[in-house]
Amino acid sequence: MPRHCFTYGSLMCDDIMAAVCGTAYPGQPARLAGHVRHPVQDEAYPGMVPGPGTVVGVLYRNVDDAALAQLDRFEGPYYERRTVTVTLDDGSPVEAETYLFRPQYAYLLQPGEWDVAAFLARGKADFTARYVGYSRIESA
């Protein structure tokens, strides 16, 4: 059964999301209240945890089970998939899957907000070379 998926880091880039899932999904801006996004130590990607803030990201619609399984593999052991309610720009609430950073790995989260612009300018190419594609190979 297709579900929606809220992304807040590297997967906000539709090309990375499509590479991981094996297909493109329509995305739109969304936000998740009651959460914060931090840089992960020595990585280009962020981790999101509950906290006093709002995380702006992208909601992908109608993500199928096969793609969610790919996302589970891609996200790996630091993350757990949870169902949350995000808000669209028009104020509409939407239930979606997202990936929260597991509490036992919180020591890897760095202070401050993860910088989306810096990722796009400096980190995306390295991230793509390092991570994208491995989950498709793993499932083969």
N, C-alpha and C positions, 0 to 999 in steps of 0.2 A: 504494500500500500504506500503510495508516494506521500512524503512529508516535506515540510519546508525546513530549510537549514539556515541558521543565522551564523554568519562568519564575521570575524573582527580583526583578522591579521592577514597573512599571506593569501588566504583563500578569498579575500575581498577582490583580488585580481581575477577577473573572469577567465583569463587564459590559464592561470594556475589551477583554478577550480575545475575547468574543463579537462586539463591534462590529468589531474588526479582522478576525476570521476569517469573519464572516457567519453564524456559528452558534455555539451554546453547546456546550462540551465538559465532561464531568465532571472535576473537579479534586480533588486531595488533597494534604495536606502532604507535602513531601519535602525532602531536604537533599543538598547536594553538597559533599563533602570536598575539600580541596586547592585551594580557590578563595576569593577575597575579592571583596566588592562595594563599590564606591566611588561617591560622587556624581560626576556629570559636570559640568564647569564650565558655569555659566549655564543648567543644565537641571534639570528636576524628576526625571528618571529616572537610574538608575545604570548603571554598566558593571561587568562581572565579568571577572576575570582569574585565572589560576592564582596561588596563594599559600598561605601558611600559615593556613588557616582553614576554616570551613565556612559555606556560604551556605544559609539556610533559604528555601524558596520553595514553589511549587505545581507539581505534576505534572498535566498534562492528558493524558487517555488518548485513544488512537485518533484523533489529529488527521490528517485526510486531506491528500493532496498539494496540493489547491487551497488549503486553509487555510495549509499551510506556505509556499506561494508568496506568499500575502498577508502572512504574517509576515516573509518575507525582504524584501519591499518596505517594509513598515512599519519594520523594524529599520534599513534603510538601510546606507550605506557604513561606518559606524563598527563594525559588528558582522559576525562570521562565524558561520555555523551549524556546530556541532560535535556529535558524538555523545559522550555522557558516561554514566556510571553513577551514578544517584542512589540514595539509601536512603530507604525509606518508614519511617513511625513504628514498624512492627513489625519493622524490621531487614532487610526484603527488598530486594535490589538490583533496579533496573529500568533498562534502557537507554533513553535519551531524547535527543532533540535539544535543544540550548540555544544561546544566542547569547553568544559571548565578544567582549569589546571587542578590536578589532584593535591589535596592538602599536604600529603607526605612529601611532596616535592617543592613546597612553598619556599624553602631556603634558596631555590634557584631564581626566584623572582627578584628583580632589581627595583630600586625605588624609582618613582616617577612614572609618567605615562609613556607607553610605547609610541614612537614617532612614525606615523604612517608616511609622511612626506620623505623622511630620511630613508625608509625602506624602499620606496619607489625610486628615489634618486640614486641610492648607493647599494642597497642590499638585495634588491629583487633579482638581479642577474646572477649573483653568487648563490642566492637561495635556490633559484630555479635549477642551476647546474648541479647543486648538491642534493636536492630532495625530490624534484618532480620527476616522475617516471618510475621511481623505485616501487611504489605500491602496485602499479600495473604489472610489473615483472613478478612481484611476490605472489600475485594471485594466479599467475599462469601455470 
